[in-house]
Amino acid sequence: MHRKDEYNANKLAKRLHRQAGEAIADFNMIEPGDKVMVCLSGGKDSHALLDILLNLQQRAPVSFELVAVNLDQKQPGFPAEVLPDYLNRLGVPYRIVEQDTYSVVKSIIPEGKTTCSLCSRLRRGVLYRTATELGASKIALGHHRDDILQTLLLNLFYGGTLKGMPPKLLSDDGKHIVIRPLAYCTEQDLARYAAHRQFPIIPCNLCGSQPNLQRQVIKEMLQGWEKSHPGRLETMFNALSNIKPSHLLDARLYDFAGITRSDAPFPGGDTAFDAGDTLTTATQPRNFTEDKTGTE
């Protein structure tokens, strides 16, 4: 590797580790004594997630365990030996869960229809069960910033709801906490990182080859916006943590009916010039990556 390439690779790795550390700290994703189950699909994002968490495990100010879990969905041609070989080389505790969700999805979803929704629900059920069996206190998924923005627009355009993909959530039964440590990372950076690290990538042939996926349409639209207006995606992402309930329409979040005139200043009231009209940074984020020895 040339010196310039090595410099750029190190710079990229530091940025991804810093962003993951900030996300973990901002949302208190990992706590002392946690057992984190890392869901490893074999794609670039989940590979990067495991790699980054392994690095942070050595440097973080808290002690936590990691266990990798792969769900073998019995897709035809799936190279079942690739991930066990890789994880054995890393020395990472892992479990391979074999569950034929592929046949279930193909038997229920008509030919030509997208399979992602059902496949995702089936996977989630298996992963929740596995987390219980392993005694995992957190379930880590490899979703990144672009996934979060795509989900926001998918729900807006097709679901009629203003809902994204949270960095941390609780399952409906209250038993599982799902975390997304890569929430601040871009897909482009993760792709470059995966290529540099030469992860053994396994493509998903069940959904990846489906044409006209709504998510793919949204992804291409966002990429087009970013190309023509650089920085737009970052601005959109920042908006997700700068919500103004008084300027939306959900009466469950804001008491519109209870608004009355007053001579006193009113928090959340309209102003001639909103402070939010100019992009500002409120505070410096905390960082989960601070080395126990005080160096980075």
Number of C-alpha atoms within 10 A of each C-alpha: 7 7 8 9 11 12 11 12 17 12 11 17 18 15 14 21 23 21 22 26 26 23 25 25 18 14 15 13 23 22 16 10 11 17 20 26 28 25 21 24 21 19 17 23 23 24 23 22 26 22 17 20 22 15 13 22 17 14 19 19 18 15 15 16 16 20 19 21 22 19 20 18 19 15 15 10 7 14 11 15 8 13 22 15 12 13 14 11 9 11 9 15 13 19 16 15 14 13 15 14 20 17 13 14 18 13 10 10 14 10 9 9 11 18 19 17 9 15 19 11 11 18 16 12 10 15 19 18 13 18 22 12 9 15 13 20 19 23 24 26 22 22 23 23 20 21 17 20 21 22 19 20 20 21 15 14 13 9 11 10 12 12 16 17 18 14 24 19 15 12 10 8 6 8 12 18 19 20 27 24 28 30 25 23 21 18 17 10 14 22 15 15 21 20 13 14 14 11 17 16 17 15 14 13 12 17 13 11 10 14 12 11 16 13 15 14 14 18 19 12 13 17 16 12 14 14 11 9 10 12 11 15 18 15 11 12 17 13 13 14 8 10 10 12 14 16 12 10 10 11 11 8 11 15 11 13 7 6 10 7 6 7 5 6 7 11 7 10 10 10 7 5 8 9 9 10 7 8 10 8 8 6 6 7 13 14 19 24 24 17 15 12 9 8 8 10
